[in-house]
Amino acid sequence: MSSAPKARPGEGDGSTPSTDAPSPDADGTRQPEQAADDGAGDRPQDAWAARRDLRYHTPRAMGLGDRARIGGGVLGGVNHGIGGGTFHGDVHLGATTHVHYRFGSRSAAKASGEVPVTVLDGLAESFAEPGPAFIALAARLREERVLVLEGPHSAGRRTAALMLLHRLGATPVHVIARDTPLNRLVPEREDEQSGGARGHLLCDPVTQADRPLREAELLALRDRLTEQDAYAVITIGLKAHLEDVEAHLWQPPPSSDVLHAHLGALLDRRDVAELLTLPVVTEFLSRDHQPREAAEFAAVLVRYLSGEVEYRQVQDFSLLKLEAQVREWFEEDDSALHLREKAFLIALAAFDEGPYALTAEVSDGLYAHLQRTADSRLQAAVPVFGTHIEKRVQRARAHRYEAEEPTEWGPVRQVKAAYRDERAAFVLLREVWTGHPSARPALVRWLQDLSGDGRPLVRTRAASTAAVLAHTDLPSAMALVIEPWASSVAFGPRSVAVNALALTHGIGTPNVPRILDAWCDSKTPHLRWVAIRTHGLIGPERPVETLAALRAAARHGDLDAMSEADDTAADDAQLDQVLAESVELLLLSPAQDQVLPELRRTLHNDRHAFDLAIGGFLGACRRTGDDEPGGRPLLLDRYGQSAPAGDAVAAQIAGLWRTALSDRAHRSEALDVLRLWVLSADGDAQAERSMVLLLPALAEGAQEWRRIDHLLRTVPGEDTKAPPPVAGRLRATLPHP
């Protein structure tokens, strides 16, 4: 490694689809090593800009420097109190009441039969009536005789339908098998199976594109119902096929109303009030839970109150229901989601809180990969105008909203989509990766596609998704996803590997520092580059150890350069630059107070450590608030805050400046940066006050004074060659030694 400072590369985006995305191999996987020819003009993105993009686009539940962890066992490591996601048993309340509940199964009826009156009365007692909307639906049913109720699964449609029939006194109620044709929904009067039913309930009838639910069928059904003075409610999901049929959207009551109603039906007011004050209840109600889940939670609370279950089981209930919902989404049965919708769920987990249009776009790419795995003979047909955004998002238990999205041109307002429960993305990715291994090849190919995308948001989300997979199964995620990125000759995939490792560490995955230390000692320059750059991101947690690792990497690289051929010169220069940039990130991190004294001590080690410290320091001196050109430098601002109080930070910054200016190899760059600091004070009173404090500390001797005086006399202004007015004012305050 050369001791002379290296020129700073441009701060371009650093990756494009053509250079970053390696071509697929015969088996469909991508081999980054094959992209050697494509990477000829490839340049790395500046580390500071790369960290900015990472902070802008990282999912809400992750965060660099925050040691973000998702509690409650969402990412593994904590077993739940209710094993296997299934709780078996009854809740006994008194001599006659039994509340049966089971996790992980659908509630939709698949067989015909009469609903017992006691069940209807029990539902009526604990039903949380949603107010005027329910009354309007009951009036519509009374008038039309048949009502089509639309809503997502687990939204309480079946209960609402039964209560509508109960409100109209349409008893007994007969539940019809979902594959029953509408012309056989209401039996003839002489049919003994009818049992004189006045209420009929059909849940989720089987419909297809060529066999929709038609208006003509409903009109014929209404005539028969009128003849028998009966009523019928048909519940449908959001993907049912309709033809000229008006469906009424069911809006379930808030889960708090459902919970309160069920507890009130089972307990006295004092016990209800006691349960509602529990923190676990408050947390449960803050989540997006369906009515049936709130009803089941009420049963668990009753068992807790009677001492039948432990508090930990109550705490785990919410997460278990979320896991059950995710497993239900990926089941393969007659009511399963289409493969394209499953791809959308996965993409939404990866791009949670991202622009909806982008999420839908990348989900179609994942769908193509999944279809190739499922049946390579079939082409993944994507409808140009498919399901409406509102239905698609609602089916995913998500919501859409408008918010600003950071871009390289500034914030842009976009329509975004996010899961209502912030844990859903992690749970879903874990389920797909560990519960459905057959999906791994498609998921890996998709992530490799994303890593080569030209948009920083897409690349960051590829990294954050890989981080969740690594937390779930580190060896597999490293071997299949992160190591191929890290080994790429192109900088784009390597930068994604850096972000993936940093986020993997940030969510609490063990052994990432050990991986980085091993790669720092690797003879593969690509792996060493990734390790050094990742150290700059996670280093604030362990600044002393990180600086030691960076010093060792600098010495290690120099030994390699001495022992290998001249064609390593380019790699050596890249490692020089990335080492300095990692120090720069550490200096501008929250661990700055620890990094500065350690950096001063580094100056006395050897020449490689000296160049590392000064190169990183001068790079950090260039950085301004919000990256504004001509803005106030961050370290100058920190100096101005520390110097008046005689803080040690100010002395350390001034000491590094004096060292940089006195060293022949770094002096030219140091003077260039100092000129930038002088120009930043032109029109910025605070920056000027900071420079008034700093410059005397840099001109302690006659030679240093002449150097600073000459700089102030010759620094060109922004628009003219003449020095700006601030240079004259600073020169007037500079005491002669």
LINZI-V455862 format. One record per pair of residues at least 6 apart in sequence whose C-alpha atoms are under 8 Angstrom apart, sorted by sequence separation. I is the first residue (numbers start at 1). J is the second residue. If there is no record, write none. Layout:
i=(I/I)
j=(J/J)
This chain:
i=(24/25/62/72/73/92/141/151/165/187/188/207/225/275/276/303/304/330/372/393/405/406/419/433/453/470/488/522/539/586/603/604/624/625/642/643/660/661/681/682/698/699/715/716/717/718/23/24/61/62/73/91/92/140/150/187/189/225/304/329/330/371/372/393/404/405/432/433/451/452/470/486/487/505/520/521/539/561/602/603/624/625/642/643/660/661/680/681/698/699/715/716/717/22/23/55/61/90/91/149/165/186/264/329/351/371/372/404/405/450/451/469/470/485/486/504/519/520/561/587/602/624/625/642/643/714/715/716/22/23/55/61/90/91/176/263/300/371/404/405/450/485/486/519/520/586/587/624/625/661/699/714/715/22/90/304/390/403/404/536/603/623/624/639/640/660/661/678/681/698/713/21/22/23/89/90/162/348/368/402/403/451/466/485/486/501/519/520/535/561/602/622/623/639/712/22/23/89/149/260/330/347/368/402/403/450/451/485/486/519/520/621/623/638/715/22/88/89/301/329/347/367/402/403/600/621/657/678/695/21/87/88/186/300/401/402/483/517/558/599/621/639/677/713/20/87/185/344/347/348/400/401/447/466/482/516/535/557/620/621/712/713/19/86/87/344/347/400/401/466/516/712/86/297/346/400/85/86/364/399/400/482/516/532/557/635/712/713/19/20/85/344/347/398/399/447/482/516/712/18/19/174/297/343/344/398/399/343/398/399/532/397/398/554/709/19/141/174/340/343/344/396/397/398/172/173/174/176/178/340/343/393/172/173/174/175/176/177/178/180/554/138/142/171/172/173/174/175/176/177/178/179/275/15/137/170/171/172/173/174/175/176/178/179/340/343/14/15/170/171/173/178/212/213/214/215/293/339/14/15/138/170/205/212/213/214/215/256/520/550/583/587/14/15/134/138/198/200/202/204/205/211/212/213/214/215/255/275/583/587/13/14/198/199/200/201/202/203/204/205/212/214/339/705/12/13/198/199/200/201/202/203/204/208/209/213/339/494/498/502/506/517/521/580/584/588/705/12/197/198/199/200/201/202/203/204/207/208/255/258/262/448/463/467/471/497/498/501/505/520/579/580/583/584/587/9/11/12/165/183/201/207/255/280/284/447/462/463/466/467/470/582/583/584/702/9/10/11/182/186/255/259/263/267/280/464/465/495/498/499/502/521/580/581/584/585/702/10/123/127/182/185/255/258/259/262/263/266/429/433/444/460/463/464/467/468/471/494/498/502/547/576/580/584/675/701/9/183/254/258/444/459/463/467/471/489/523/579/700/11/183/186/253/256/259/430/434/462/466/471/488/581/679/688/692/696/699/124/162/182/186/189/252/255/259/263/429/430/434/460/464/470/487/580/617/679/691/695/696/123/161/429/452/463/464/486/487/654/658/671/675/451/452/486/636/657/692/120/124/340/426/430/451/614/682/688/692/120/543/654/682/356/486/633/654/682/158/451/529/533/536/537/632/679/681/120/525/529/532/533/536/540/588/614/630/640/107/528/532/535/536/539/588/633/640/679/533/534/536/537/543/632/678/529/533/536/537/540/630/631/632/640/678/108/355/525/532/536/540/541/544/630/637/640/643/345/540/543/544/547/615/618/622/636/639/640/543/600/614/618/621/632/555/596/637/640/544/554/555/622/636/117/554/597/600/618/632/636/639/116/593/596/600/115/551/596/114/115/357/551/554/114/115/355/356/357/114/115/170/355/356/113/114/170/355/356/551/112/113/354/355/112/113/353/354/111/112/353/354/111/112/352/353/373/109/110/111/165/352/353/373/110/111/165/352/109/110/165/373/109/348/370/373/348/349/372/348/146/161/370/161/352/369/370/161/369/146/349/350/146/349/366/369/145/158/348/349/366/369/144/157/146/349/350/145/349/366/145/365/346/346/149/151/153/145/146/147/148/149/150/151/152/145/146/147/148/149/150/151/152/145/146/147/148/149/150/151/146/148/150/142/141/157/109/108/155/157/108/155/156/150/155/148/149/150/151/326/148/149/150/151/147/148/149/150/151/147/149/326/322/326/323/327/322/323/326/288/351/350/350/350/350/130/130/129/128/128/128/127/126/288/128/287/288/127/156/287/126/127/155/156/126/154/155/156/126/154/155/126/154/126/125/238/238/93/101/99/91/91/91/104/103/104/103/104/104/105/104/81/82/81/80/82/81/85/80/85/85/85/80/152/153/152/72/74/72/59/59/60/59/57/74/56/75/74/75/70/74/75/61/75/75/76/75/57/57/58/59/53/57/58/53/57/59/54/58/53/29/29/30/29/28/30/21/21/21/22/20/21/20/21/19/20/18/17/16/17/15/16/17/69/70/15/16/64/67/68/69/15/64/67/68/69/63/66/67/68/13/62/65/67/64/13/63/62/63/54/62/45/44/42/43/44/42/39/45/39/44/32/38/39/31/32/35/36/33/35/36/32/33/35/32/33/32/32/20/19/20/20/21/19/20/64/65/64/65/15/16/65/14/15/14/47/51/47/48/47/47/48/47/1/1/2/1/1/6/8/6/1/6/1/1/3/3/5/1/4/3/5/5/4/5/3/4)
j=(30/31/68/78/79/98/147/157/171/193/194/213/231/281/282/309/310/336/378/399/411/412/425/439/459/476/494/528/545/592/609/610/630/631/648/649/666/667/687/688/704/705/721/722/723/724/30/31/68/69/80/98/99/147/157/194/196/232/311/336/337/378/379/400/411/412/439/440/458/459/477/493/494/512/527/528/546/568/609/610/631/632/649/650/667/668/687/688/705/706/722/723/724/30/31/63/69/98/99/157/173/194/272/337/359/379/380/412/413/458/459/477/478/493/494/512/527/528/569/595/610/632/633/650/651/722/723/724/31/32/64/70/99/100/185/272/309/380/413/414/459/494/495/528/529/595/596/633/634/670/708/723/724/32/100/314/400/413/414/546/613/633/634/649/650/670/671/688/691/708/723/32/33/34/100/101/173/359/379/413/414/462/477/496/497/512/530/531/546/572/613/633/634/650/723/34/35/101/161/272/342/359/380/414/415/462/463/497/498/531/532/633/635/650/727/35/101/102/314/342/360/380/415/416/613/634/670/691/708/35/101/102/200/314/415/416/497/531/572/613/635/653/691/727/35/102/200/359/362/363/415/416/462/481/497/531/550/572/635/636/727/728/35/102/103/360/363/416/417/482/532/728/103/314/363/417/103/104/382/417/418/500/534/550/575/653/730/731/38/39/104/363/366/417/418/466/501/535/731/38/39/194/317/363/364/418/419/364/419/420/553/419/420/576/731/42/164/197/363/366/367/419/420/421/196/197/198/200/202/364/367/417/197/198/199/200/201/202/203/205/579/164/168/197/198/199/200/201/202/203/204/205/301/42/164/197/198/199/200/201/202/203/205/206/367/370/42/43/198/199/201/206/240/241/242/243/321/367/43/44/167/199/234/241/242/243/244/285/549/579/612/616/44/45/164/168/228/230/232/234/235/241/242/243/244/245/285/305/613/617/44/45/229/230/231/232/233/234/235/236/243/245/370/736/44/45/230/231/232/233/234/235/236/240/241/245/371/526/530/534/538/549/553/612/616/620/737/45/230/231/232/233/234/235/236/237/240/241/288/291/295/481/496/500/504/530/531/534/538/553/612/613/616/617/620/43/45/46/199/217/235/241/289/314/318/481/496/497/500/501/504/616/617/618/736/44/45/46/217/221/290/294/298/302/315/499/500/530/533/534/537/556/615/616/619/620/737/46/159/163/218/221/291/294/295/298/299/302/465/469/480/496/499/500/503/504/507/530/534/538/583/612/616/620/711/737/46/220/291/295/481/496/500/504/508/526/560/616/737/49/221/224/291/294/297/468/472/500/504/509/526/619/717/726/730/734/737/163/201/221/225/228/291/294/298/302/468/469/473/499/503/509/526/619/656/718/730/734/735/163/201/469/492/503/504/526/527/694/698/711/715/492/493/527/677/698/733/162/166/382/468/472/493/656/724/730/734/163/586/697/725/400/530/677/698/726/203/496/574/578/581/582/677/724/726/166/571/575/578/579/582/586/634/660/676/686/154/575/579/582/583/586/635/680/687/726/581/582/584/585/591/680/726/578/582/585/586/589/679/680/681/689/727/158/405/575/582/586/590/591/594/680/687/690/693/396/591/594/595/598/666/669/673/687/690/691/595/652/666/670/673/684/608/649/690/693/598/608/609/676/690/172/609/652/655/673/687/691/694/172/649/652/656/172/608/653/172/173/415/609/612/173/174/414/415/416/174/175/230/415/416/174/175/231/416/417/612/174/175/416/417/175/176/416/417/175/176/417/418/176/177/417/418/438/175/176/177/231/418/419/439/177/178/232/419/177/178/233/441/178/417/439/442/418/419/442/419/218/233/442/234/425/442/443/235/443/221/424/425/222/425/442/445/222/235/425/426/443/446/222/235/225/428/429/225/429/446/226/446/428/429/233/235/237/230/231/232/233/234/235/236/237/231/232/233/234/235/236/237/238/232/233/234/235/236/237/238/234/236/238/231/231/250/203/203/250/252/204/251/252/247/252/246/247/248/249/424/247/248/249/250/247/248/249/250/251/248/250/427/424/428/427/431/427/428/431/397/461/461/462/464/465/252/253/253/253/257/258/258/258/420/261/420/421/261/290/421/261/262/290/291/262/290/291/292/263/291/292/264/292/265/265/391/395/266/296/299/299/302/303/321/321/324/324/325/327/328/328/312/313/313/313/316/316/320/316/321/323/324/320/394/395/395/316/319/319/351/352/353/353/406/423/406/426/426/427/423/427/430/422/468/471/472/472/456/457/460/461/456/460/461/457/461/464/460/464/460/441/444/445/445/445/448/448/449/451/452/451/452/452/453/452/453/452/452/452/453/452/453/454/506/507/453/454/502/505/506/507/454/503/506/507/508/503/506/507/508/454/503/506/508/506/456/506/506/507/499/507/491/491/490/491/492/491/489/495/490/495/484/490/491/484/485/488/489/487/489/490/487/488/490/488/489/489/490/490/490/491/492/493/492/493/537/538/538/540/491/492/541/491/492/492/533/537/578/581/581/582/585/585/554/557/558/558/561/573/577/576/572/577/573/576/607/608/611/608/611/611/615/665/665/666/665/666)
